[in-house]
Amino acid sequence: MSDLWTRSEMNTSLNLDAMTVDELWQLHEEIGRVLSVRLTSEKRELEKRLAQLRGEKGASRSGAETDAARERRKYPRVVAKYQNPNEPMETWSGRGKVPRWLAAELKSGRSIDEFVIADRT
């Protein structure tokens, strides 16, 4: 903690209490710029070290770029398992959140088995 200033040391050396709002805002913006540059350079250094540890000499792509470049796996289309008898176009595969129409029917006391599509092909 020797490199870091305590609040009282920083306050006396910069005299923050005597600074105007504009001066404080300029200081805030400058700190933001310096911090951004340092974080970016530190991130690059860590990525280089990680690439060396992985054995990828001179890897220039960051982790976010490699994830974006990777294609998502294609999943097969899921066949509908349940159907709204009042609106036959409204169906549900049984995955994910229960649709409102089915939740309302179940709340009214009906069984989910009443909505199963008989001839699923």
C-alpha positions, -999 to +999 in steps of 0.1 A: +000+000+000+030+022-001+023+032-037-013+043-030-021+075-013-045+077+016-074+100+012-059+127+035-025+126+017-042+130-017-065+157-004-036+178+009-013+173-021-040+180-047-060+203-024-093+189-037-113+210-014-100+242-030-107+231-066-137+242-085-162+218-099-148+224-134-113+216-122-125+185-104-143+174-135-112+179-157-092+158-132-119+131-133-118+130-171-080+128-171-080+100-146-105+082-168-083+085-199-052+074-181-070+045-165-084+034-199-050+034-215-034+015-187-062-011-185-060-016-223-022-021-222-024-044-192-051-065-209-028-068-240+001-079-219-021-105-201-034-118-234+002-122-247+012-141-216-019-163-219-011-170-255+024-180-246+011-203-219-012-219-244+017-223-269+001-200-295+031-178-304+021-144-317-016-149-312-032-115-321-068-123-316-084-116-282-107-139-264-138-119-274-128-121-311-122-159-310-156-164-293-173-143-320-155-160-348-167-194-336-200-204-351-229-215-330-240-251-332-271-257-353-299-274-333-326-293-350-361-278-350-382-289-321-416-304-328-446-289-310-460-311-283-489-291-270-516-271-289-541-245-279-576-259-288-590-224-292-562-212-314-546-241-333-517-220-345-505-215-309-483-244-300-456-252-274-428-277-276-426-283-239-393-264-236-388-231-220-413-209-203-449-221-203-470-199-227-497-176-213-525-195-229-514-228-214-507-213-180-542-198-179-557-231-188-537-250-162-546-224-136-583-229-144-579-266-134-573-283-168-546-310-171-516-305-194-525-339-210-556-324-225-534-302-248-510-329-261-510-331-299-522-366-308-506-372-342-471-355-340-452-362-372 
